[in-house]
Amino acid sequence: MASHGRRVGLTQRLGDTRWRPPDVGHVKINIDGAISGQQQSFGMGVVARDPAGDVVAAMACKGQGAIAAEIAEACTLRKALQWARGLSFERIIVESDCVNVIAAMNNDLATLNSPLGLIIYDCKLLVTSFLSCHFQHIRREGNSVAHELAKRALHAEADEHWDGDTPEAIAQFVMGDKIST
């Protein structure tokens, strides 16, 4: 996939258990999807943080349908990339605890014959909107902020968006990440 002259790198680092801040000039976006078979819905948690570990923006959104966890994570990734583009982020690092989604984003071969493949294809098109975009795997323990937002989305009446402040529901997890770095 061509990057239209922009520097787009897809990198993968497996196994981090602690959240780490991005380099100066970058925004780190952590994502997580949560499924609820009982409600026929899924939650999408997304948080963008700066090099100091502070929340730049966050969202908790609900999707409809009974889908696999991997598809929920890919839908969350697509929503996060659209959101990041709308916020005019230029250099981003995206972390997810779903190995298969990160592996698919880091693989040049697009498989369009599956629902996951189609969503990944959409995500790869969105990547060209950024000057720099990297994808990394993080273990669930290091992705607690996005995980809490995804769980919150499952029970919310409407989508929630925060800009420039830390939602109270995740403040303790953000502080925990900052202390451990």
N, C-alpha and C positions, 0 to 999 in steps of 0.2 A: 504494500500500500504506500503510495507516494505521500510525502509529508509537505509538499508544496514549498520546498525551500526552507522550511522551519526545522529547528533542531528538536526532534522528537525521539526520545530514547525509551525503550522498554527494557527495564531491568528487573531482576528478581532476586530477592534475598529471602531465603526461607528460615523460619524458626525463631525470629525475635520474640521474646516473651515480655519485654518491656517496651512501652512507647518511647520513642526518641524524637526530639524536635527536629524540624527540617533545617537545612542550611540557610544562612541569611539570603534573602531574595526569593525564597520559596515558601509555598504554603503546603502544609501536609493535610491531606483529606483522608480521614478514616471513615470507612463505610461498614455497615452490617445490615443484613436482612434477617428478619425473624418471621417464622410462619406460624399460623394458627389454623389447624384443620377444622376446629370447631366453629370458627367464625367465617370460614371461607375467605380469609384475607391474609395479607402479609404486611409487616412493618418494615419501613426503611429508615435507618438512622445514619445521618451524615454529619460530620463535624470537621470544620476547617480551622487549623491552628497555625500560629506564627512561630518563628524561631524561639520565642520566649516561652512557648507552650500555652499561650493565651488563646482563647476562643475568638476567632475572627467572625465566624458565622456558624450556624447549626440548623438542622431541620430534622423533623420527625414526621414522616408521611405514611399514609396507609394506602396499600394497593388492594384491589379486589380480585378474588379468585383463589382456588386451592391449587397451589403450585409447589414444586419441589424447592428445597432450601437453596440449591445451586441457582435455580432460575430467579428466586427472590434476590439473591446476592447480585446477579447480573443485572436485574432491573434496577437495583439500588445503585450500581455502578453507573448505568446509563443516566439515571436521574442526577447523580452527583456530578457527572461531567457536564451535563446541560446547565446545572445550577452554577458550577464553577465558571463556565463560559459566561453566563449571565452576570456574574459578579466581577467579570473582567480580570480574573486571575490569569497570569501568564506562565508562571513556572510552578508546577504542582507535582507532588508525590502522593500517590494514592495507595493506601494500605487497606487490605481486607484479610479476614481470617479464612477465606475460602480458597484453598490451594488451586482448585480446578479453574476458577475464574481468573486468578492471577496468571496461572500457566497459559491459559487461552489468550490473555492479553499480551503475554510475552512471546507468543508463538506467531511466526509470520504466516503460517498456514491457516486460512479461515475455513471453517467447516460450516457451510450454509445449509446443510441438510438436517438441521435440528433447531428447536426453539432456542437453545443456548447459543448455537452458532450464529443465528440471526441477530440476537441481542449483542453478542460480542462484535459482530461486524458493524453494527450501529455505533458501538463504543469506539471502535478503531477509527471510524470516520470523525467522531467528535474529538479525538485526540489531536487531529490536525489543527484544531483551533488554538492550541497552546504553543508557546515558544519551546517549552520543555515539559515533558510529562513522563513520569516513571511509575512503575507498578511494583509493589513489594508485598510479600506475604508477612503477616504478623499473627502470632498465636492469639487465641481468644483472650488470654490473660492480659495482653497488651492492647486489646481493642475494646476495653470495657466502656469507654465513653460512647462510642458508636453503638455498641450492643445495648446499652441502657436506653438510648434514643429509639432504637428499633423496637424494643419491648414497649416503650411508652407509646409509640405510634399505633401499636395493636389495640390499645384501649382508648385512644383519643377520639373525640367526636369529629375533629377536623385536623387538617395538616397544621403543623406548628413550625414557625420560622423565627430564628433569632439572628440579629445582626449586631455584632460588636459587643454582645454581652454573653455571659455564661448562664445558661438555663439552670435554675436552682436544682432541678432533678439530677443534673450531672456534675454539679460543682465539686462534690467530694471526690469523684473519679478523676476530674481534671487536676485537682490539687494533688491527689495521689500520684498521678503521672509526673507532675512537676517536681515533686519531692524525690522521686526515684531516679530522676535523670541527673 
